[in-house]
């Protein structure tokens, strides 16, 4: 089992349906939603969400 310090908490998106979960990324690279081993759609494939674009912020525009 991995040491607690070796596991990163991330935001992950389901590769099949796009649902977003709080997740853990294990030292092996495996991404798993916290509290579950799969998405509600049944998928076990997740992609780390690396950043949020300004266009996706509420209102769709950035402050200038």
C-alpha positions in Angstrom: 0.0 0.0 0.0 1.2 3.5 -0.8 2.3 5.9 2.0 -0.3 8.6 2.6 2.3 11.2 1.5 2.7 9.5 -1.9 -0.9 10.0 -2.9 -2.0 13.3 -4.4 -5.6 14.7 -4.2 -6.7 16.0 -7.6 -9.8 16.9 -9.6 -10.6 14.2 -12.1 -13.0 13.9 -15.0 -14.6 10.6 -16.2 -13.2 9.7 -19.6 -16.6 8.4 -20.7 -19.3 10.8 -19.4 -17.3 13.8 -18.3 -18.5 13.7 -14.6 -16.0 15.5 -12.3 -14.9 14.0 -9.0 -12.5 14.7 -6.2 -9.9 12.0 -6.7 -6.6 10.5 -5.6 -3.7 9.9 -8.0 -1.6 7.0 -6.8 2.2 6.7 -7.3 1.4 4.2 -10.1 -0.5 6.9 -12.0 -3.9 5.3 -11.3 -6.6 7.9 -10.7 -9.5 6.9 -8.4 -12.5 8.9 -7.2 -12.5 9.4 -3.4 -15.0 7.0 -1.8 -15.5 4.9 -4.9 -13.7 2.8 -7.5 -15.7 3.9 -10.5 -17.9 6.6 -12.0 -21.7 6.5 -11.7 -21.7 5.5 -15.4 -19.5 2.5 -14.6 -16.3 3.7 -16.1 -13.0 3.3 -14.3 -11.0 5.7 -16.6 -10.4 9.2 -15.3 -8.4 12.2 -16.5 -6.8 14.7 -14.2 -8.3 18.2 -14.7 -5.2 20.4 -14.8 -6.7 23.9 -15.0 -9.8 25.8 -15.5 -10.1 28.2 -18.4 -11.4 31.8 -17.8 -14.2 31.1 -20.3 -15.6 28.4 -18.0 -15.9 30.8 -15.0 -19.4 32.0 -14.0 -20.5 34.6 -16.5 -18.2 33.2 -19.2 -15.9 36.2 -19.2 -12.8 37.3 -17.2 -12.7 40.6 -15.3 -10.7 43.3 -17.0 
